[in-house]
């Protein structure tokens, strides 16, 4: 299989010493449990990238990649244990789950061991700030996604919004960022509701919103599975007709299988395949390997994660030393991934990546826009 994408640093690989070596990447990800809907497809994208690189002779033609996999079962304590086991095994990079909270459970391990860690799809911009110099993320930040969705909402003429968020996890801070930008652009946030992760009954929240006269133009939430389908069904059953705006956390087959209740939902995510795009090429390569099209953007983002590590090793002149890879990763610019260009230079470890706005239409994915947010509007990272 040919390389699907050529990293910006590939040319530099020609000068690498011809020494056969193996880069061991430890994956402490959630292959089962509540976060598996994100991490399982991410792993499939990672394996596609590893296969391509190894079939081409390895990174720079010399360094094969070996994945050492551990399932943390969506549990924070298990993530810390798995990260320690991987550090003890001598891996060069550790991949952590697609949520900030279990990833943060491994901060002490990766910092003490001096091993760079990168979360699969965690989007909280506070993750690398709290995690320190060895912690990276791999997804557009919540504050950036919220800016894009708030700008879109105001452009549609929506004047009022209601946000639903959970204080249980940093990921669900996104509606707070949305509220900041929406009000900065002249909109009014007329109400806020909170929920717990795993909440079964959203009828009280739905009834409250439905009773507003007039109802808010927009309901924005970053709830994800299994909460989001329950919330959405409760809102529609209560008669809430507001535009629902969600987050990348609902970029899964479940959202597109909800039938009429899911129609018209808009959410932000990391990419959309347009004709001739790198993402379209990725989708074709994925289908050739697995016999089916990818069901979520997370697979492409997993592919990108390996391309970032490949670019860091190339920039480090082929070194597999964790500190060298960490330093190189922090300076990467315009790494070509399946979803677009990825830059870490000048950031705190939260990458600069493109954001796409998607609408559910006839149970399918419809591209609404791929805007570049106004930097002056992007809120600073915040803890709840």
N, C-alpha and C positions, 0 to 999 in steps of 0.2 A: 504493500500500500504506500502510495506517495505521501509525502508530508502535505497536510492540508494547508498549513499556514507556516510561513517562514518568519521567525522572530527577527526583530530589528537588529539584534546582536549577532545574527548567524554569520555574517561576514567575518566578524572577529574570531569566530571559531576556527577559521582556516589557520590561524596562527597558534592554536592550542597544541601543547605537547602531545605526541601520539602515545599516551599512556592509558592502557585499558583500566577503567575504574568503575565502580558501581556507586550510584547515588541512592542511598536508602532514605525513602520518605515514609515516615510513620503516619498512619491515618487513625486518629482517635475520633471517629465520627459516629453519628446516630443511624445505624442501619436498621434498627428496630425502635419501637416507641413513637412518641408523639412528633419527633423531628425527622423521622424517617422519610416523610413525604418530600422533604427537601434534600436530605443527605444521600438517600439511596440513588436518586437520579444524578446527583452531583458526582457520586463515585463512578457511575457508568461513563460520564464524560471524561473523568480523570483517566480511566483505564484506556479509553480510546486514544487520548493524547500520548500516554505512556507507550502504547502499542506502536503508534506511528513513529515516535522518536526512537524506540529501540530497534524497529525494523530498518530504520535509516542508519543504524550503527551506534545510536546513543547520542547524547548531547555533544555537539561538536564532533560527532563521529567516533567518540572514544568512551563516553561515559553512559553506560546503561542505567536505567532507572529500575529500582525494585521497590514495590509498595509493600509495606508491612502493615497489615490491616487489623484493627481492633474495633469491635462494636461496643460503643459506650451506652447503648440502650436509652439514649436521651436523658441520661442521668448525670448530674453535675459531679457527684462524688466519684462515679465510675470514670468520668472524663479525666479527673485528676489522677486516678490510679493508672489508667491506660497511658496517660502522658508520661508518668514516671517510668513505667515499664519500657516505653519507647525510648526515653532518654537513656535509661540503663543499657538498652540494646545498641546505643551509639548511632541512632539515626541523625541525619543532617538537617532535616526539616520535619516539623510536626504539623499535620492538618487537623484542625479542631472543628467541632460541630457548627451547624448553621444557626446558632443563636448565641447571643452575647453571654448569657448567664452561665451555661456550662463551659463556654470557652474561658471565661474569667476564672473558673475553678482551677484551671491549669496554669494560671499566670505564675504562681510561685515556682512551679516545676520548670517551665521554660526559661524563666528569668535566671534561676539558680544554675541551670545547666547551660545557659548561653546558647540556646537553640532557637532559631526563628520559628514562629508559629503563625499559621494563617488560617482564619476561619473560612469555612466553605462559602457561606452566604450571609453571615451575620451583617446587618446593615446599621447597627447602632454606632454612631460616630464616637461614642464615648469608649468603645471597646479598646482601640489602640491607646487612647489617652490613659485609661485606667491600667491597661495591660503593660504599658511601658515599651521600651525600645525594641523588644523582640516580638511584639504582637502586631500582626497585620490583619486587615480584612480584605475581602475579595468581592465587594458588592457596592453599588451606589449607596451612599449614606442616607439614613432616614431624613436628615435635614435637607438634603438635596432633593430627594424624591418628594418630600412635602412641599418644597418650593415650587417644583414643577406642577404638582397637582393643584396647588392653590392658585398659581398663575392661570392655569387652564380654567379653573372654576370661575375666576373673575372675568376671564375673556368670554366665557359663555353668558355672562350677565347675571350670574348667581350672586345674590346680595346677602343671604343669611346662611349660616351653617351651624350644625350641631355635631359635636365630636363625641365619640365613644372610645374610651381607652382603658387600659388596665395598668394599675400600679405594680403588677406582679413581675414585670420584666421590662428591661430597658428598651426592647424592640418596640413595645407599644407606646413609646414616647412620640412616635411619628405624628399622631393627631395634634399634639401640643405644638410641634413645629408648624404644622398646617395652620393652626389657629393664629400663631404669630404672624405668618406671612399673609394669610387671608385678611386679617384686620389691618395690616400694614398697607394692603392694597385697597382699603376702603370698605371691605366687607364687615359684617357683624356676626360674631359668634354668639348665638342666642341661647345656647345651652350646652352642658357637658354632663356625660354619664360615665360611670366607671363600672367595670366588670372584673370578675376574677378569671384567671386562666382555667379553662375546663368547665366554665359555667354551663349548666344545662338549660336553664330557663331564662330567656331574655324578655319575657312578656311584660315585666314591669317597665323596663327601659322602652320597649316598643310602644306601650300604652301612653307613657309620658310624652314621647315625641309625637305620637299620633294626635294627642289632645291639644297640641299647640295650634293656635289660630292667628295667622296662617302657619302651616307647617314650614319648617326650614327648607330652603331651596336644596340644601346639600346635607347629607349625613356622611361624615368622614370617620373611618375606623381603620385600625391596622390589625384587627382581629384576624386570626388565621385558623386553620383546621384544628380541632373540629368545631371551634366556636363560631367562625364566620358563617357557615351555612345555617346554623341555628339562629344566629342574630338576624340574618337576612330574611329567613322565613318568618320570624316573629314580626319583623318590621312590616313586611308585605301583608301578613295576616291581620295586623292591626290597622291597616289602611294607610300606612306611610307611603307616600308617592314621591318622596324626595329623591334626587339624584344620589346614588350611593357611590362613594369614592373609597376604594380600598388600597391596599399596598401590595408589594411583591409577595407577601406571605400567602396571597390567594392565587398565585400563578401556578395552579395545579389542575389536573384533570377534573377534580371535584367541582371546581367553580364552573366549568363548562358543561357539567352534566346536571345542573340544577333545574333546567327547563325554564319555564316562563319566569320563575322567581329570580333567576340570575340574569335575565335579559337586561341589557343597558348598563350593567355594572361597569364602572371604569376603574382601572388601577394602574399603578406604575410598576415597571419592572426593568430588567437589565438589557432587553433587546427584543428585536423583532426581525424576522428574516424577510428582507426585500430582495427583488430579483438581482442576481449578480453579487450579492453581499457575501461576506465571509461566513455569516451565520447560515445562509442558504447552503453553502458548501459543507458546513459542519453537519447540517441536518441530513444531507445526502450521505455523507460518510458514516454518520451514526446509523442510519437506516440500513446501509450496506453491512455494517458489523452486527447489529442486533436484530435485523429483520423487521423493524418497526420504526416509525418516526418518533422523535423525542416528544414527550407529552408536556414538558415544561422547560422553561429557560434554564433551570438549574443544571441540566446536563451540559449545556454550552458553557455555563459559568465554571463548572468543574473542569472542563477542557481548558478554559482560560487559566485556571489556577496552576495547572502543570506548565503551561506556556510561560507564565510569570516566573516559576521556579527555574525553568530552562534558561530564560533570559538572564536571570540572576547568576546562574552558574557560568554562563558565557561571559557575562560582564566581569565575573571574578576570575577570569582567565582559566576556567576549568576547575577551580578549587571546589572541593566538596566540604571544606571546613565550615561549620555552622556560622561562625562569626563572619567569615568572608562573604558567605551567601547573604547573611542579614544586611551587611553594609552595602552590598551591591543591590539588593532588593530595594532598599530605601532610596536609591538614586535612579531607579528605572524610569524611563520616559517612553511613552508611545509604543508600548509592547503591543503587537498586533494579536488580538485574541479573536475568538469566533464572534463575540458580541461587539467588537470595536477596539479602539485604542485604550490602553490602560497605563496610567502614570502614577507613580508613587513619589517622585521627586517633589520636594516642597510641601509634602503633606505630613500628617502625623501617623501615617500608616493606613489611613482610609483612602482608597484609590480614587482618582478622578476617572469616572466612566460615564458613558452616555446613559440617559434615562429614556425609556419609551413609555408612552401612555397607550394602554390597550382598552378596548371596549368589548364586552361580550355581546355578540350579535349572531342570532340564529345558532347559538351554542358553539360558535367558533370565535377565533381571535381576530379582531379587527384593529389595525393600527390607526390610532387617532393622531398622534404626533410624536416626534422625536426632538423635543426642544432643548435648547441650551439655556439653563436657568440664569437669571440675572444674579451675578455674584453678590451684589449689594443686598439682595433679599435673603440670602441663605442664612438662617439662624446659626449662631454659634452652638457647638455641642453642649448639651445640658443633661444633668441627671434629673430624674423626676423628684 
